[in-house]
Amino acid sequence: MRYLRYTLVAILLASLWFVVAFYGGLVGWWLSANAPKDDNEAFFHYASETIDKGNNGDLAFVMIDNGKVYNSVYRGAENQPDETTSFPVASLSKWITAYGVMTLLQERNISPDTPVAELIERWQLPESGFDNSKVTVARLLSHTAGLTDGLGFADLPAEETLPPLLASLNNPKASSGEDVKISVGIEPGSEWKYSGGGYLLLQLLVEDVSGQPFAEYMQQHIFSPIGMTSSGYEYLANQQNAATMYDEQGAPAPYYQYASAGATGLSSSAADLIRFVQANLPTASSAPLEFDNVEAMRAPHGHKMGADIWGLGTMLYAPTASGSFVYGHDGSNEPAINSAVRINPDNGDALIVLASGNKLLASQLGYEWTLWQTGYPDFLFLDKALDSAVLPFAVGLFVLIAILVIVFVRRKSPR
């Protein structure tokens, strides 16, 4: 009976320690930043060394301190990029699209909770076993509309004609090569599920409500007012001062076209994204989107495993001291492009990284910056957070077993 009691106690304590250890991993107990908190120089030094070791192509890196550029790095394998060099930003396009959608709603006094079917004219979601009227603009922005396409848009070679928007809605070209349909597959509002197809719908919404082509609306109402002179949706190879494309081995790679402008098709520069970051700060004097609506974009709408991870078009990377979130968006696509822009609303600090030749470098620097800013790991690198708990759990389990063995031996020994 004594053996059973000790065994049950050991299992209970080990289980409790497991929960504590891995909870600690999720909230950053076992992680340490690569620079002392608030030490811009130390973090910039760490980032510069990381870039020198990991960069295989063109790269732009900018640190912003309280709304102003602190320092920057520009690296090129052959041609030297600068602050006006245009990079493809992949899914970071969705944040800029969301900003445009929110600006349009503000201009027309439309609530984000309006069903999208009331706002679009040329296409409607196919009938399903769910109520399509619950697919609202806010739910499309936050990937909670119940769409189950999981798109991933295909990369198209230069010689291929881009499909029109309605053709993409009817028959989207997925990066997986699989047949995908844009439709409601789960109860709208019930859970977060990534949907590139939702941003095709939002692109259509901009066109139908504004009466303008999507790229034209974004140019007139977002890019020009903010001063984003290098941003747009044209084929990157035809643009002046375009970043050179490389694969992950650092070999030159072709330029691709992207089938969804609103979801993946934007190209932009460090200088333009600096201005976009500044337009999201309360000090912005003439931004298209009122600051109350900027704040609404980082309110949590999408949740995963109990954590707030998505706002209205923004990724919510980690909580801040004020109760808000480090927010922004990352992007990754072929041949090997990666982008990351993150803002800490508590202090006006931000990070911008645009890279070709490496699929993860921008996001990895974003992860380290978020940890340095907040002490919390961001949700994109959940595996790192969980891995950090393995050693503490093992050590704690060893200590626990050792204590129980000592107690057991002492009680069993004759007195």
C-alpha positions as CSV (number, residue, x, y, z in Angstrom):
1,M,0.0,0.0,0.0
2,R,2.9,2.3,0.8
3,Y,4.4,1.8,-2.6
4,L,1.1,2.7,-4.3
5,R,0.7,5.8,-2.2
6,Y,4.2,7.0,-3.1
7,T,3.6,6.2,-6.8
8,L,0.4,8.1,-6.8
9,V,2.1,11.1,-5.1
10,A,4.9,11.0,-7.6
11,I,2.5,10.9,-10.6
12,L,0.5,13.8,-9.2
13,L,3.5,16.0,-8.5
14,A,5.1,15.2,-11.8
15,S,1.9,16.1,-13.6
16,L,1.6,19.4,-11.7
17,W,5.3,20.2,-12.5
18,F,4.6,19.3,-16.2
19,V,1.8,21.9,-16.3
20,V,3.8,24.5,-14.5
21,A,7.0,24.0,-16.7
22,F,5.2,24.1,-20.0
23,Y,3.0,27.1,-18.9
24,G,6.3,28.8,-18.0
25,G,7.5,28.0,-21.5
26,L,4.5,29.6,-23.1
27,V,4.9,32.8,-21.1
28,G,8.7,33.0,-21.5
29,W,9.9,32.0,-18.0
30,W,12.7,29.9,-19.5
31,L,13.7,32.3,-22.3
32,S,16.0,35.2,-22.2
33,A,16.3,38.1,-24.7
34,N,19.5,38.6,-26.7
35,A,20.0,42.1,-25.3
36,P,19.2,43.9,-22.1
37,K,15.7,45.5,-22.1
38,D,15.6,49.0,-23.5
39,D,19.2,48.7,-24.8
40,N,18.7,49.6,-28.4
41,E,22.4,49.5,-29.2
42,A,22.8,46.0,-27.8
43,F,19.8,44.7,-29.8
44,F,20.9,46.4,-32.9
45,H,24.3,44.8,-32.5
46,Y,22.8,41.4,-32.1
47,A,20.5,41.8,-35.1
48,S,23.4,43.0,-37.3
49,E,25.5,40.0,-36.4
50,T,22.5,37.7,-37.1
51,I,22.0,39.3,-40.5
52,D,25.6,38.9,-41.4
53,K,25.5,35.2,-40.6
54,G,22.1,34.4,-42.1
55,N,21.5,36.7,-45.1
56,N,21.7,35.0,-48.5
57,G,20.3,37.8,-50.6
58,D,18.9,41.3,-50.3
59,L,17.8,42.6,-47.0
60,A,16.4,45.8,-45.3
61,F,16.3,46.0,-41.5
62,V,15.0,49.1,-39.6
63,M,14.6,49.6,-35.9
64,I,12.2,52.4,-34.8
65,D,12.5,54.0,-31.4
66,N,9.5,56.0,-30.2
67,G,8.3,56.6,-33.7
68,K,11.6,57.6,-35.2
69,V,14.2,55.6,-37.0
70,Y,16.9,54.5,-34.6
71,N,19.2,52.6,-37.0
72,S,19.1,50.4,-40.1
73,V,20.9,47.8,-42.1
74,Y,20.9,47.2,-45.8
75,R,22.6,44.2,-47.3
76,G,22.8,42.8,-50.8
77,A,24.5,39.8,-52.3
78,E,25.3,41.6,-55.5
79,N,23.4,44.9,-55.7
80,Q,23.2,47.1,-52.6
81,P,19.5,47.8,-51.6
82,D,18.5,51.0,-49.9
83,E,15.5,52.4,-48.1
84,T,13.6,52.8,-51.4
85,T,14.2,49.3,-52.7
86,S,11.0,47.5,-53.3
87,F,10.6,43.9,-51.9
88,P,7.7,41.6,-52.2
89,V,6.0,41.4,-48.8
90,A,3.8,38.2,-49.3
91,S,1.1,37.9,-46.6
92,L,2.1,41.2,-45.0
93,S,-0.1,42.5,-47.8
94,K,-3.1,41.5,-45.8
95,W,-2.4,44.0,-43.0
96,I,-2.2,46.8,-45.6
97,T,-5.3,45.6,-47.3
98,A,-7.1,45.5,-43.9
99,Y,-6.0,49.1,-43.3
100,G,-7.5,50.0,-46.6
101,V,-10.7,48.2,-45.8
102,M,-11.0,49.9,-42.5
103,T,-10.4,53.3,-44.1
104,L,-13.1,52.6,-46.7
105,L,-15.6,51.6,-43.9
106,Q,-14.7,54.8,-42.1
107,E,-15.3,56.9,-45.2
108,R,-18.7,55.3,-45.9
109,N,-19.7,55.0,-42.2
110,I,-20.1,51.2,-42.5
111,S,-19.7,49.0,-39.4
112,P,-17.2,46.2,-39.6
113,D,-19.9,43.9,-38.3
114,T,-21.9,44.3,-41.5
115,P,-22.4,41.1,-43.4
116,V,-20.2,41.1,-46.5
117,A,-23.1,39.9,-48.7
118,E,-24.7,43.3,-48.2
119,L,-21.6,45.1,-49.6
120,I,-20.5,43.1,-52.6
121,E,-22.4,42.9,-55.9
122,R,-20.5,40.7,-58.4
123,W,-20.0,37.5,-56.4
124,Q,-21.5,35.7,-53.4
125,L,-20.4,32.8,-51.2
126,P,-21.9,29.5,-52.3
127,E,-24.7,28.1,-50.2
128,S,-23.6,25.9,-47.3
129,G,-24.9,24.3,-44.2
130,F,-24.2,27.5,-42.4
131,D,-25.7,31.0,-42.3
132,N,-23.6,33.0,-44.8
133,S,-25.1,36.3,-43.4
134,K,-22.9,35.7,-40.4
135,V,-19.8,36.2,-42.6
136,T,-19.1,39.8,-41.6
137,V,-16.3,42.2,-42.7
138,A,-14.7,41.9,-39.2
139,R,-14.7,38.1,-39.4
140,L,-13.1,38.1,-42.8
141,L,-10.4,40.5,-41.5
142,S,-9.7,38.3,-38.5
143,H,-9.9,34.8,-40.2
144,T,-13.0,33.9,-38.1
145,A,-15.6,33.9,-40.8
146,G,-15.8,30.1,-41.1
147,L,-14.0,29.9,-44.4
148,T,-12.0,26.7,-44.8
149,D,-10.0,27.3,-47.9
150,G,-6.6,27.7,-46.1
151,L,-5.2,29.6,-49.2
152,G,-1.9,30.0,-49.9
153,F,-1.9,31.5,-53.4
154,A,0.2,30.0,-56.1
155,D,3.3,31.8,-57.5
156,L,2.9,32.4,-61.2
157,P,5.8,32.9,-63.7
158,A,6.1,36.1,-65.6
159,E,4.8,34.7,-68.9
160,E,1.5,33.6,-67.3
161,T,-1.5,35.9,-67.3
162,L,-2.9,36.7,-63.9
163,P,-6.5,35.5,-63.5
164,P,-9.2,38.2,-63.0
165,L,-10.5,38.6,-59.5
166,L,-13.8,36.9,-60.2
167,A,-12.0,33.9,-61.8
168,S,-9.8,33.6,-58.7
169,L,-12.9,33.6,-56.4
170,N,-14.5,30.9,-58.5
171,N,-11.3,28.8,-59.0
172,P,-8.4,30.0,-56.8
173,K,-4.9,28.9,-57.7
174,A,-3.6,27.4,-54.5
175,S,0.1,27.1,-53.7
176,S,-0.6,23.5,-52.7
177,G,-1.8,22.7,-56.3
178,E,-5.0,21.3,-54.8
179,D,-8.5,22.2,-55.9
180,V,-9.8,24.7,-53.3
181,K,-13.2,26.3,-53.0
182,I,-13.9,29.5,-51.1
183,S,-16.9,28.6,-49.0
184,V,-18.2,28.5,-45.4
185,G,-17.1,25.2,-43.9
186,I,-17.5,25.9,-40.1
187,E,-19.8,28.1,-38.1
188,P,-18.9,31.7,-38.6
189,G,-17.4,33.2,-35.5
190,S,-16.8,29.9,-33.9
191,E,-13.0,29.6,-34.3
192,W,-10.0,31.1,-36.0
193,K,-9.0,29.5,-39.3
194,Y,-6.6,31.1,-41.7
195,S,-8.2,32.0,-45.0
196,G,-6.5,33.7,-47.9
197,G,-9.8,33.4,-49.8
198,G,-11.3,35.8,-47.3
199,Y,-8.9,38.5,-48.5
200,L,-10.0,37.9,-52.1
201,L,-13.5,38.7,-50.9
202,L,-12.2,41.8,-49.1
203,Q,-10.5,42.9,-52.3
204,L,-13.8,42.6,-54.1
205,L,-15.5,44.5,-51.3
206,V,-13.1,47.4,-51.8
207,E,-13.9,47.5,-55.5
208,D,-17.6,47.1,-55.2
209,V,-18.1,49.7,-52.5
210,S,-15.6,52.3,-53.8
211,G,-16.3,51.8,-57.5
212,Q,-12.6,51.8,-58.2
213,P,-10.1,49.0,-59.0
214,F,-8.5,47.7,-55.9
215,A,-5.0,49.0,-56.8
216,E,-6.3,52.4,-57.7
217,Y,-8.3,52.8,-54.4
218,M,-5.2,51.8,-52.4
219,Q,-3.0,54.2,-54.3
220,Q,-5.4,57.2,-53.9
221,H,-6.6,56.6,-50.4
222,I,-3.7,54.8,-48.6
223,F,-0.4,55.0,-50.4
224,S,-0.5,58.6,-51.6
225,P,-1.8,60.2,-48.3
226,I,0.8,58.3,-46.3
227,G,3.6,59.0,-48.7
228,M,4.3,55.4,-49.7
229,T,5.8,56.2,-53.1
230,S,7.4,52.7,-53.7
231,S,4.4,50.6,-52.9
232,G,2.0,48.9,-55.3
233,Y,0.8,45.8,-57.0
234,E,2.7,45.9,-60.3
235,Y,5.0,43.0,-61.3
236,L,8.1,43.6,-59.3
237,A,10.6,42.9,-62.1
238,N,9.2,45.9,-64.0
239,Q,9.7,48.3,-61.1
240,Q,12.7,50.5,-60.7
241,N,15.0,49.7,-57.8
242,A,13.5,46.3,-57.1
243,A,15.2,43.8,-54.8
244,T,16.9,40.9,-56.5
245,M,15.3,37.5,-55.8
246,Y,17.4,34.6,-54.5
247,D,16.6,31.1,-53.4
248,E,17.6,29.7,-50.0
249,Q,21.0,28.7,-51.2
250,G,21.7,32.3,-52.4
251,A,21.4,31.5,-56.1
252,P,19.5,34.0,-58.3
253,A,15.9,33.2,-58.6
254,P,13.0,34.4,-60.9
255,Y,10.5,37.0,-60.1
256,Y,7.0,35.7,-59.6
257,Q,3.5,37.2,-59.9
258,Y,1.0,36.6,-57.2
259,A,-2.6,35.8,-58.0
260,S,-4.2,37.9,-55.2
261,A,-3.2,41.5,-54.8
262,G,-5.0,41.9,-51.5
263,A,-3.6,38.7,-49.9
264,T,-0.1,38.4,-51.2
265,G,0.6,40.8,-54.1
266,L,2.0,44.0,-52.5
267,S,5.6,45.1,-52.9
268,S,6.9,47.9,-50.7
269,S,10.1,49.4,-49.4
270,A,11.6,50.1,-46.0
271,A,11.0,53.8,-46.4
272,D,7.3,53.2,-47.2
273,L,6.8,50.8,-44.3
274,I,8.5,53.3,-41.9
275,R,5.8,55.8,-42.9
276,F,3.1,53.2,-42.6
277,V,4.3,52.3,-39.0
278,Q,4.2,56.0,-38.2
279,A,0.7,56.3,-39.6
280,N,-0.4,53.7,-37.0
281,L,1.0,55.7,-34.0
282,P,-1.1,58.2,-32.0
283,T,1.3,61.0,-33.0
284,A,0.3,60.7,-36.7
285,S,-1.2,64.0,-37.8
286,S,-2.8,63.2,-41.2
287,A,-3.2,59.4,-41.4
288,P,-6.1,58.1,-43.5
289,L,-7.4,55.9,-40.7
290,E,-8.5,57.6,-37.4
291,F,-6.5,56.4,-34.4
292,D,-9.6,54.9,-32.7
293,N,-9.9,52.6,-35.7
294,V,-6.2,51.8,-35.7
295,E,-6.7,50.7,-32.1
296,A,-9.8,48.7,-33.1
297,M,-7.6,46.7,-35.6
298,R,-5.5,45.3,-32.7
299,A,-8.4,44.4,-30.5
300,P,-8.4,40.5,-30.3
301,H,-10.9,38.7,-32.5
302,G,-9.1,35.4,-33.3
303,H,-8.1,32.9,-30.7
304,K,-6.1,29.7,-30.7
305,M,-5.7,27.4,-27.6
306,G,-7.1,30.2,-25.4
307,A,-4.6,32.8,-26.7
308,D,-5.4,36.0,-28.5
309,I,-3.6,35.8,-31.8
310,W,-5.4,38.0,-34.4
311,G,-7.1,41.3,-34.7
312,L,-8.8,43.0,-37.7
313,G,-6.0,42.1,-40.2
314,T,-3.2,42.2,-37.6
315,M,-1.3,39.4,-35.9
316,L,-1.2,39.8,-32.1
317,Y,2.3,38.5,-31.4
318,A,2.6,38.9,-27.6
319,P,1.0,40.9,-24.8
320,T,2.5,44.2,-23.6
321,A,2.7,45.7,-20.2
322,S,-0.3,48.0,-20.8
323,G,-2.5,45.1,-21.7
324,S,-2.3,45.7,-25.4
325,F,-0.3,43.6,-27.9
326,V,2.8,43.8,-30.1
327,Y,1.1,43.7,-33.5
328,G,1.8,43.7,-37.2
329,H,2.1,41.0,-39.8
330,D,4.6,38.6,-41.3
331,G,4.8,37.2,-44.8
332,S,6.6,34.3,-46.5
333,N,6.5,33.1,-50.1
334,E,8.5,31.6,-53.0
335,P,11.3,31.7,-54.1
336,A,12.6,32.6,-50.6
337,I,11.1,35.9,-49.4
338,N,10.2,36.8,-45.8
339,S,8.9,40.0,-44.3
340,A,8.0,41.2,-40.8
341,V,6.7,44.4,-39.4
342,R,5.9,44.7,-35.7
343,I,4.8,47.6,-33.5
344,N,4.8,48.0,-29.7
345,P,2.0,50.5,-29.0
346,D,3.2,51.0,-25.5
347,N,6.3,52.9,-26.6
348,G,6.1,53.5,-30.3
349,D,9.0,51.1,-31.0
350,A,8.8,49.0,-34.2
351,L,10.8,46.7,-36.3
352,I,10.8,46.3,-40.1
353,V,12.6,43.4,-41.9
354,L,12.4,42.7,-45.7
355,A,14.4,39.8,-47.0
356,S,15.0,37.7,-50.1
357,G,17.1,34.5,-50.0
358,N,15.8,33.4,-46.6
359,K,12.3,32.2,-45.7
360,L,12.7,32.7,-42.0
361,L,15.3,35.4,-41.2
362,A,12.8,38.3,-41.0
363,S,10.4,36.4,-38.8
364,Q,13.2,35.1,-36.6
365,L,14.4,38.7,-36.0
366,G,10.8,39.7,-35.3
367,Y,10.5,36.9,-32.7
368,E,13.7,38.0,-31.0
369,W,12.6,41.7,-31.1
370,T,9.2,40.8,-29.5
371,L,10.9,38.8,-26.8
372,W,13.3,41.7,-26.1
373,Q,10.4,44.2,-26.0
374,T,8.0,42.2,-23.9
375,G,9.6,39.2,-22.3
376,Y,7.1,37.0,-24.0
377,P,7.6,34.7,-27.0
378,D,5.4,35.4,-29.9
379,F,2.8,32.8,-31.1
380,L,4.5,32.2,-34.5
381,F,7.3,30.4,-32.7
382,L,5.3,28.3,-30.3
383,D,7.8,25.5,-30.8
384,K,10.7,27.5,-29.4
385,A,8.6,28.4,-26.3
386,L,7.7,24.8,-25.7
387,D,11.3,23.6,-26.3
388,S,12.5,26.0,-23.7
389,A,10.4,24.1,-21.1
390,V,11.9,20.7,-21.8
391,L,15.1,21.1,-19.8
392,P,13.4,22.8,-16.7
393,F,10.8,20.0,-16.7
394,A,13.5,17.3,-16.9
395,V,15.6,18.9,-14.1
396,G,12.5,19.4,-11.9
397,L,11.4,15.9,-12.5
398,F,14.8,14.5,-11.6
399,V,14.8,16.6,-8.4
400,L,11.3,15.5,-7.5
401,I,12.2,11.8,-8.0
402,A,15.4,12.2,-6.0
403,I,13.4,13.8,-3.1
404,L,10.8,11.1,-3.1
405,V,13.4,8.3,-3.2
406,I,15.2,9.9,-0.2
407,V,12.0,10.2,1.7
408,F,11.0,6.7,0.9
409,V,14.4,5.3,1.9
410,R,14.5,7.2,5.2
411,R,11.0,6.0,6.2
412,K,11.8,2.4,5.3
413,S,15.1,2.4,7.2
414,P,15.0,0.9,10.7
415,R,15.3,3.5,13.5
